[in-house]
């Protein structure tokens, strides 16, 4: 992940937190994987649906 992408992700998380939403470290790591192309959203949905 580039520094710029990481910065943008953390800005989005901070903005969401100001609106009352919170993210766990695990959720942030999942977002990083998706942004890095290591996982698709569809793969993530399949993963949580199989739990």
N, CA, C and O of each residue as an XYZ file, in Angstrom:
204
protein
N       0.853     -1.168      0.000
C       0.000      0.000      0.000
C       0.898      1.230      0.000
O       1.859      1.325      0.763
N       0.563      2.151     -0.864
C       1.354      3.380     -0.901
C       1.041      4.234      0.321
O       0.002      4.082      0.963
N       1.953      5.119      0.616
C       1.737      6.033      1.742
C       0.492      6.885      1.507
O      -0.260      7.167      2.440
N       0.280      7.293      0.255
C      -0.874      8.128     -0.058
C      -2.181      7.361      0.155
O      -3.140      7.904      0.703
N      -2.214      6.099     -0.278
C      -3.417      5.285     -0.094
C      -3.678      5.065      1.383
O      -4.819      5.162      1.833
N      -2.632      4.770      2.143
C      -2.769      4.572      3.591
C      -3.289      5.852      4.247
O      -4.177      5.802      5.098
N      -2.741      6.978      3.856
C      -3.170      8.270      4.399
C      -4.654      8.505      4.095
O      -5.420      8.906      4.971
N      -5.046      8.248      2.844
C      -6.448      8.438      2.462
C      -7.374      7.513      3.241
O      -8.458      7.928      3.650
N      -6.967      6.282      3.449
C      -7.775      5.344      4.236
C      -7.941      5.858      5.656
O      -9.051      5.862      6.188
N      -6.860      6.287      6.266
C      -6.939      6.753      7.644
C      -7.746      8.056      7.743
O      -8.399      8.298      8.759
N      -7.708      8.886      6.711
C      -8.544     10.087      6.683
C     -10.017      9.694      6.636
O     -10.848     10.296      7.317
N     -10.337      8.676      5.825
C     -11.724      8.206      5.728
C     -12.183      7.626      7.059
O     -13.318      7.856      7.476
N     -11.312      6.875      7.732
C     -11.645      6.302      9.042
C     -11.877      7.424     10.051
O     -12.837      7.381     10.820
N     -11.005      8.418     10.050
C     -11.159      9.542     10.984
C     -12.460     10.291     10.727
O     -13.152     10.678     11.668
N     -12.794     10.496      9.462
C     -14.028     11.179      9.114
C     -15.245     10.382      9.578
O     -16.198     10.950     10.113
N     -15.211      9.063      9.371
C     -16.315      8.206      9.805
C     -16.444      8.226     11.325
O     -17.555      8.222     11.855
N     -15.318      8.248     12.022
C     -15.358      8.286     13.490
C     -15.989      9.585     13.985
O     -16.694      9.589     14.994
N     -15.739     10.679     13.284
C     -16.356     11.949     13.679
C     -17.872     11.887     13.510
O     -18.603     12.627     14.167
N     -18.341     11.007     12.632
C     -19.778     10.831     12.414
C     -20.371      9.770     13.340
O     -21.560      9.462     13.257
N     -19.535      9.212     14.227
C     -20.035      8.262     15.199
C     -19.820      6.799     14.839
O     -20.247      5.913     15.579
N     -19.167      6.536     13.719
C     -18.866      5.153     13.333
C     -17.468      4.805     13.818
O     -16.592      5.668     13.873
N     -17.261      3.561     14.165
C     -15.943      3.150     14.625
C     -15.510      1.916     13.860
O     -16.349      1.137     13.409
N     -14.225      1.733     13.711
C     -13.650      0.600     13.007
C     -12.644     -0.098     13.898
O     -11.865      0.551     14.596
N     -12.661     -1.423     13.874
C     -11.663     -2.188     14.614
C     -10.392     -2.244     13.776
O     -10.411     -1.945     12.582
N      -9.302     -2.624     14.401
C      -8.047     -2.800     13.667
C      -8.217     -3.882     12.608
O      -7.645     -3.781     11.523
N      -9.003     -4.923     12.915
C      -9.242     -5.993     11.951
C      -9.967     -5.450     10.715
O      -9.619     -5.803      9.588
N     -10.957     -4.605     10.919
C     -11.687     -4.023      9.791
C     -10.785     -3.145      8.933
O     -10.905     -3.130      7.708
N      -9.892     -2.422      9.573
C      -8.948     -1.585      8.828
C      -7.996     -2.461      8.028
O      -7.679     -2.142      6.882
N      -7.537     -3.559      8.616
C      -6.650     -4.483      7.900
C      -7.359     -5.108      6.700
O      -6.743     -5.305      5.652
N      -8.629     -5.418      6.841
C      -9.405     -5.959      5.716
C      -9.496     -4.915      4.609
O      -9.320     -5.239      3.434
N      -9.768     -3.676      4.972
C      -9.832     -2.597      3.974
C      -8.495     -2.453      3.259
O      -8.457     -2.233      2.048
N      -7.399     -2.575      4.001
C      -6.070     -2.496      3.392
C      -5.874     -3.626      2.386
O      -5.351     -3.399      1.295
N      -6.289     -4.839      2.744
C      -6.159     -5.981      1.826
C      -6.954     -5.743      0.550
O      -6.481     -6.047     -0.545
N      -8.152     -5.204      0.687
C      -8.991     -4.937     -0.484
C      -8.343     -3.852     -1.349
O      -8.279     -3.987     -2.571
N      -7.870     -2.797     -0.725
C      -7.236     -1.714     -1.478
C      -5.941     -2.161     -2.145
O      -5.582     -1.651     -3.206
N      -5.237     -3.112     -1.532
C      -3.989     -3.633     -2.103
C      -4.233     -4.681     -3.180
O      -3.299     -5.110     -3.858
N      -5.484     -5.093     -3.336
C      -5.792     -6.104     -4.334
C      -5.536     -7.525     -3.873
O      -5.560     -8.455     -4.679
N      -5.289     -7.702     -2.577
C      -5.056     -9.032     -2.022
C      -6.358     -9.792     -1.813
O      -6.347    -11.016     -1.683
N      -7.473     -9.083     -1.780
C      -8.781     -9.674     -1.536
C      -9.814     -8.795     -2.244
O      -9.677     -7.572     -2.300
N     -10.853     -9.446     -2.784
C     -11.940     -8.673     -3.373
C     -13.057     -8.527     -2.341
O     -13.093     -9.243     -1.341
N     -13.938     -7.615     -2.593
C     -15.085     -7.448     -1.705
C     -15.928     -8.718     -1.720
O     -16.459     -9.135     -0.691
N     -16.043     -9.325     -2.895
C     -16.813    -10.562     -3.015
C     -16.209    -11.677     -2.154
O     -16.935    -12.430     -1.505
N     -14.879    -11.775     -2.153
C     -14.206    -12.780     -1.322
C     -14.463    -12.516      0.161
O     -14.678    -13.445      0.940
N     -14.439    -11.241      0.537
C     -14.695    -10.900      1.932
C     -16.117    -11.273      2.320
O     -16.341    -11.835      3.391
N     -17.080    -10.964      1.456
C     -18.470    -11.291      1.742
C     -18.637    -12.813      1.870
O     -19.322    -13.290      2.774
N     -18.008    -13.568      0.964
C     -18.073    -15.033      1.055
C     -17.499    -15.525      2.380
O     -18.037    -16.436      3.010
N     -16.392    -14.902      2.787
C     -15.744    -15.295      4.040
C     -16.660    -15.076      5.240
O     -16.783    -15.958      6.091
N     -17.296    -13.928      5.320
C     -18.140    -13.671      6.480
C     -19.436    -14.447      6.418
O     -20.010    -14.766      7.459
N     -19.913    -14.760      5.224
C     -21.135    -15.541      5.100
C     -20.918    -17.008      5.485
O     -21.863    -17.695      5.872
N     -19.690    -17.481      5.381
C     -19.406    -18.873      5.693
C     -19.112    -19.086      7.183
O     -18.945    -20.224      7.621
N     -19.050    -18.017      7.949
C     -18.769    -18.150      9.395
C     -19.981    -18.575     10.155
O     -19.921    -18.733     11.375
